Amino acid sequence: MLPEEDLSARVFRLARLGRARGFSRERFERDLDAASEGITRAELLRLLLVEWIGVTVPVSDVPALWARVERAFEKMESALGAPVSLQTALLHEFHSRLGKLKEPRVLSDNEISALRVNAITDPLTGLYNRRFLHDHLEREVSRAERAGGVVSVLMMDLAGFKSINDRLGHPVGDGVLVRTAQVIRESLRVVDAGCRYGGDEFVAVLPNSDVVNSLAVAERIRHKVAGIRLPLRVGLKVGLNYGVATFPTDGRLLDFLLKISDIRLYASKRQNTKPFDKTRRFPRFCVPGLTLKMGGRGARRDALAEVHDISYGGLAFVTSREKSPDRLEGEILQRYSGEPHRVAMRKVNAVLLSDGRQRVGCAYVH
């Protein structure tokens, strides 16, 4: 018995020949004989009919039907005096003469599937495109709203990408985009969706992922992107900026979520330029709805503090206490998310705010 992949490849090649406008009967017969090795001619033609017009007929009826198709092709070719595809004769015979097709079609199931895939994917990177992003995000937000869950949007762009295009050329730039897309694809879960938003901007939709988990995904991608090597040593490096927004904490409208993630993306860019140069290892964002539940020695158990800003490497919280311990433990909680994140931290600095409270900056201790 022939392997299914091998048989499908044979059928696909023959079907492509039959759809050619300048159909060559001699070449088709030659290829048909070669493809019939290990399978009967009638069975192979039956599979071709399924591929071409989606009609399944008994093997015993195939020889007679095929003879009708060949006669129809000869008549059409003689009458039209122009190149005619074999599939045109097939459709004419099965639809107009035999009435076996209610709605004739020109494309096979495989080709229709390919068109559907092409309609929602970016041709360069293979990631989903912007059109798919909006539809998919709408579905995930609706699902989260019904289930009382969260969905995060991670927006990313490449740092220094314009310089790569300008100095090394667009083919090298395209290669960087393709490798970045591969990194994004390998860094996501099966339920996540990676999309190319446009240019060097990418977006990932992360269902059931709060801001803490999303920052971990973002840093995993950023670390791998930084390892992309350029073909020439010209002092250029590939970097990644990112911003995260979460439904429903940051908003409930799709466009607003994308806007918030974009605003935080540009905030991370600003933190990588002067006067922030080399002062922050990880970008920090002010995210509403985050609470730090205190625990451990030196802190009142179960005391709650508002998280002022957060990053992959630490956070800052606001407290009315005059002095905070140098070592802290607790749980990060995000509104609408039922997943607590246990953290151990060390105090880095404390700043007095205008309302008399303190902003305490902490780094995670692993």
C-alpha positions in Angstrom: 0.0 0.0 0.0 1.3 3.4 -0.9 2.2 5.9 1.8 -0.6 8.6 2.1 1.9 11.4 1.6 3.3 9.9 -1.5 -0.1 9.3 -3.0 -1.3 12.8 -2.2 1.8 14.3 -3.9 1.1 12.3 -7.0 -2.6 13.4 -7.1 -1.5 17.0 -6.5 0.9 17.0 -9.4 -1.6 15.5 -11.8 -4.3 17.9 -10.6 -2.0 20.9 -11.3 -1.4 19.7 -14.8 -5.1 19.3 -15.4 -5.8 22.9 -14.3 -3.1 24.4 -16.7 -4.7 26.5 -19.4 -2.3 25.1 -22.0 -3.1 21.5 -21.1 -0.9 18.9 -22.8 -2.7 15.6 -23.1 0.4 13.7 -24.1 2.3 14.9 -21.0 -0.6 14.2 -18.7 -0.9 10.6 -20.0 2.8 10.1 -19.5 2.7 11.4 -15.9 -0.5 9.5 -15.3 1.1 6.2 -16.3 4.2 7.0 -14.1 1.9 7.9 -11.1 -0.1 4.7 -11.4 2.7 2.5 -10.0 1.4 0.7 -7.0 -2.2 1.7 -7.6 -4.8 1.0 -10.4 -5.4 3.7 -13.0 -9.1 3.7 -12.1 -8.4 4.3 -8.4 -6.0 7.1 -9.2 -8.4 8.8 -11.6 -11.1 8.5 -8.9 -8.9 10.4 -6.4 -8.2 13.0 -9.1 -12.0 13.6 -9.5 -12.3 14.1 -5.8 -9.4 16.6 -5.9 -10.7 18.5 -8.9 -14.4 18.7 -8.4 -15.1 17.2 -4.9 -17.2 14.4 -6.3 -16.7 10.8 -5.2 -17.8 8.1 -7.7 -17.5 4.3 -7.6 -14.3 2.9 -9.1 -16.3 0.8 -11.5 -17.9 4.0 -13.0 -14.6 5.8 -13.5 -13.5 4.4 -16.9 -16.8 5.4 -18.6 -16.8 8.8 -17.0 -13.2 9.5 -17.9 -13.9 8.6 -21.5 -16.8 11.1 -21.5 -14.4 13.8 -20.1 -11.8 13.1 -22.8 -14.4 13.4 -25.6 -15.7 16.6 -24.1 -12.1 18.0 -23.9 -11.5 17.1 -27.6 -14.8 18.8 -28.7 -14.1 22.0 -26.6 -10.5 22.3 -27.8 -11.7 21.9 -31.5 -14.6 24.3 -31.1 -12.8 27.0 -29.2 -9.6 26.9 -31.0 -7.7 28.1 -27.9 -5.9 26.5 -25.0 -8.4 24.7 -22.8 -7.7 23.1 -19.4 -8.8 19.6 -18.7 -10.6 20.8 -15.6 -12.8 23.0 -17.8 -14.0 19.9 -19.6 -14.5 18.2 -16.3 -16.7 20.9 -14.9 -18.7 21.1 -18.2 -19.3 17.4 -18.3 -20.2 16.9 -14.6 -22.2 20.1 -14.2 -23.8 20.9 -17.5 -24.2 17.4 -19.0 -24.5 15.0 -16.0 -25.9 17.4 -13.4 -23.7 15.9 -10.7 -22.5 19.3 -9.5 -25.0 21.8 -8.0 -22.3 24.4 -7.5 -19.2 23.9 -9.7 -15.9 24.9 -8.2 -12.5 25.7 -9.6 -10.5 25.2 -6.5 -9.8 22.1 -4.5 -10.2 21.7 -0.7 -6.4 21.9 -0.4 -6.3 25.1 -2.4 -9.2 26.7 -0.5 -7.4 25.8 2.8 -4.2 27.4 1.5 -6.1 30.6 0.5 -7.7 30.8 4.0 -4.2 30.4 5.6 -2.8 33.1 3.3 -5.6 35.4 4.1 -4.7 35.5 7.8 -0.9 35.1 7.8 2.0 37.5 7.0 3.8 36.3 3.8 7.3 37.2 5.1 7.3 35.9 8.7 4.5 33.3 8.7 3.0 34.9 11.8 -0.7 35.9 11.8 -1.4 39.3 10.2 -3.1 42.4 11.6 -6.5 41.3 10.3 -6.4 38.1 12.2 -5.1 39.9 15.3 -8.3 42.0 15.7 -10.7 39.1 15.1 -8.7 36.7 17.4 -8.4 39.3 20.2 -12.1 40.0 20.0 -12.8 36.3 20.4 -10.4 35.9 23.4 -11.7 39.0 25.1 -15.3 37.7 24.7 -14.3 34.3 26.1 -12.5 36.0 29.1 -15.5 38.2 29.8 -17.8 35.1 29.9 -15.4 33.1 32.1 -14.3 36.0 34.3 -10.6 35.7 33.2 -7.9 37.9 31.8 -6.2 38.3 28.4 -2.9 40.2 27.9 -1.7 42.0 24.8 2.1 42.1 24.4 3.3 44.6 21.8 6.9 44.6 20.7 9.2 46.3 18.2 12.9 45.9 17.3 15.4 48.4 18.6 18.0 49.6 16.0 16.1 48.0 13.1 16.2 51.1 10.9 20.0 51.2 11.2 20.2 47.6 10.1 18.1 48.3 7.0 20.1 51.4 6.2 23.6 50.0 6.7 23.1 46.3 5.7 20.2 46.5 3.3 16.6 45.3 3.3 17.4 41.6 2.6 19.3 41.5 5.9 16.5 43.4 7.6 14.0 40.8 6.3 16.1 38.0 7.6 16.1 39.7 11.1 12.3 39.9 10.9 12.0 36.2 10.0 14.3 35.1 12.8 12.4 37.4 15.3 9.2 35.8 14.2 10.7 32.4 14.8 11.8 33.4 18.3 8.3 34.7 19.1 6.6 31.5 17.7 9.0 29.3 19.8 8.4 31.4 23.0 4.6 31.2 23.0 2.2 28.5 24.3 -0.1 26.7 21.9 -3.1 28.8 23.1 -1.1 32.1 22.4 -1.1 33.9 19.0 1.9 35.7 17.6 1.1 38.4 15.0 3.1 40.8 12.8 1.5 44.2 13.4 3.4 46.0 10.7 7.0 46.9 9.8 9.1 45.7 12.8 6.2 45.7 15.2 4.8 42.4 16.6 1.9 41.6 18.9 1.2 38.5 21.0 -2.2 37.7 22.4 -1.8 35.8 25.7 -5.1 34.3 27.1 -5.2 33.6 30.9 -2.0 35.5 31.3 -1.8 38.4 33.8 0.9 41.1 33.7 3.5 39.2 35.7 3.3 36.2 33.4 3.3 38.4 30.3 6.4 40.2 31.5 8.1 36.8 31.8 7.2 36.0 28.2 8.4 39.4 27.0 11.8 39.0 28.7 12.2 35.5 27.3 11.6 36.9 23.8 13.9 39.9 24.3 16.7 37.7 25.6 16.5 35.4 22.5 16.2 38.3 20.1 19.3 39.8 21.5 21.1 36.6 20.5 20.3 37.1 16.8 23.6 37.5 14.9 24.0 39.8 12.0 26.1 38.7 9.0 28.7 41.5 9.2 30.5 42.9 12.2 29.4 46.5 11.9 28.8 47.3 15.6 25.0 46.8 15.2 22.9 44.7 17.5 19.3 43.6 17.5 17.2 44.6 20.5 13.6 44.5 21.6 11.2 47.0 23.2 7.9 45.9 24.6 4.7 47.0 26.4 1.9 45.0 28.0 -1.8 45.6 28.6 -4.3 43.3 30.2 -8.1 42.9 29.9 -10.1 43.9 31.8 -7.6 45.7 34.2 -6.4 48.2 31.6 -9.6 48.5 29.7 -12.4 46.5 28.0 -12.2 48.0 24.4 -9.9 46.2 22.0 -8.5 49.4 20.4 -7.9 50.8 23.9 -6.0 47.7 25.0 -3.8 48.0 21.9 -3.3 51.7 22.5 -2.3 51.1 26.1 0.2 48.4 25.1 1.6 50.8 22.5 2.0 53.6 25.1 3.9 51.3 27.4 6.0 50.1 24.4 7.1 53.7 23.9 7.6 54.1 27.6 10.1 51.2 27.5 11.9 53.0 24.6 12.3 56.2 26.6 13.7 54.2 29.5 16.4 52.9 27.2 17.6 56.4 26.3 19.1 59.2 28.2 18.7 60.2 31.1 17.8 56.5 31.8 20.7 55.1 30.0 22.0 52.0 31.8 19.9 52.8 34.9 17.2 50.1 34.4 17.9 46.6 33.4 14.2 45.9 32.8 11.5 48.5 31.7 9.0 49.4 34.4 5.3 50.2 33.8 2.6 51.8 36.0 -0.2 49.1 35.8 -3.5 49.7 37.7 -5.1 47.0 39.7 -1.9 45.5 41.2 -1.7 44.9 44.9 1.2 43.6 47.1 0.1 41.4 50.0 2.8 41.5 52.6 4.2 38.6 54.5 7.3 37.4 56.3 9.4 38.9 59.0 9.5 42.7 59.5 6.1 43.3 57.8 2.6 43.2 59.1 1.1 39.9 57.8 -1.7 40.3 55.3 -1.0 44.1 55.0 -1.9 45.3 51.5 0.1 47.9 49.5 -0.6 49.5 46.2 1.9 48.5 43.5 3.1 51.8 41.9 5.0 50.2 39.0 6.4 46.8 38.0 9.0 45.2 35.8 10.3 41.7 35.2 13.1 42.3 37.8 11.2 44.1 40.6 8.5 46.5 41.6 7.8 49.6 43.6 5.0 49.9 46.1 3.5 52.8 48.1 3.2 52.7 51.8 2.4 55.0 54.7 4.9 53.4 57.0 7.9 55.6 57.8 10.3 52.7 57.5 10.2 49.4 55.5 12.3 46.3 56.1 15.3 45.7 53.8 13.9 42.2 53.0 10.3 41.6 52.1 8.1 38.7 51.1 4.6 38.7 49.7 2.2 38.0 46.9 1.5 40.1 43.8 -2.2 40.1 43.1 -3.9 41.5 39.9 -7.5 42.4 39.9 -9.7 39.9 38.0 -6.9 37.4 38.0 -7.0 34.5 40.5 -3.3 33.7 40.2 -1.1 35.0 43.0 2.6 35.4 42.5 4.9 34.8 45.5 8.0 37.0 45.5 10.9 37.7 47.8 12.5 41.1 47.5 15.2 43.4 48.7 14.7 47.1 49.1 16.7 49.2 46.7 15.5 52.7 47.5 12.7 54.7 49.1 11.4 58.1 47.9 9.1 60.4 49.8 6.0 61.4 47.9 4.1 64.7 48.0 1.2 63.2 50.0 3.6 62.0 52.7 3.7 58.3 51.7 6.8 56.5 50.5 7.5 54.8 47.2 9.6 51.8 48.0 11.6 50.3 45.1 12.5 46.6 45.3 14.3 44.0 43.3 13.3 40.4 43.3 15.5 37.9 45.0 15.6 34.5 43.3 
